[in-house]
């Protein structure tokens, strides 16, 4: 009897970065040859880059349909917008106005009655909402507006939304390029 698979060995999965896997990486300048100020050692940059060109030594089958390509282009655009958020946050009017757009037509900006926090409201519930008082410490409950502060950092606060699902249950989520991230 012979051992076919040895699960006792630790196999380290290769992390693909611009530096170690993209033909567009320039070894002289140690940067991307077509994009400025890109973190060439960050694997997230590779996953979001629509211009990623794998080196010949890699056996990667990249089959992008047009919808995926468009989504990657949108994310690439927002990546550079996020890099510039420091300047935006210096002029912040949060919580009275959001620092960043929601990227959705069904989102409305909400400011709490105490004026300590704000968030986007996205409602997928089609009936009138009957307010249910949440138990102390509860983060998910039936309410058309949040009844507790999300306590997000200043850089993230304008990307927070109170999302009411099709069952009328509300919870905080993050909005990125108009997509809801739970």
Steps between C-alpha positions, in 0.01 A plus 500: 500500500638842406415845623335704228438828685718612787297743712772530762713739294439870524458632148530873475267652242668752270373854537477682169617861505600742226864454599506121467239424234428788259685574176418870541715523815818703431796355690712815453254744659342228716154621402219434257595619154153635416346608834643750747517449876380138507603271786679234295517260798129504580310194368174702507642731235553201270147373560350840413725590208335473160837537327672215687722307260623172649861406435565214260606272783152511653231264386200718569189484289336841515165496331320829566161565354405861428295541820794387715732731309268796558474416871878484532532836324250654747689357797829625359352848473371492858839373622660824384213704643555338839868594485395865475256483788739669744448833323124447494491418871681824586194685363249255652148608589418160652246417645293773334615412148670185373862531390451242224207423268305178555524390138132400508179680411302333780722629783408804711724673753376491860622696803410373847281722720794546739712611197791279610497264200363464151462223244335408174157335515434225245154342528408177318191446718179575310258540793477765773742421781366454850770621737627237738712619791821299495632327809806675645807399302296361209643607161231359263131593543188628324534873453487744211796685651787390723448549872865457595825661386711292258818652652688468172826685447481840334637358174236226489202681654367641170504151347277347770135425418202379698373224275142376543461161333188356334383371843516846660811426708755781512873482560811701426689414181775662295444649155778470244434607142130471574535137609385391845768323702370326812 
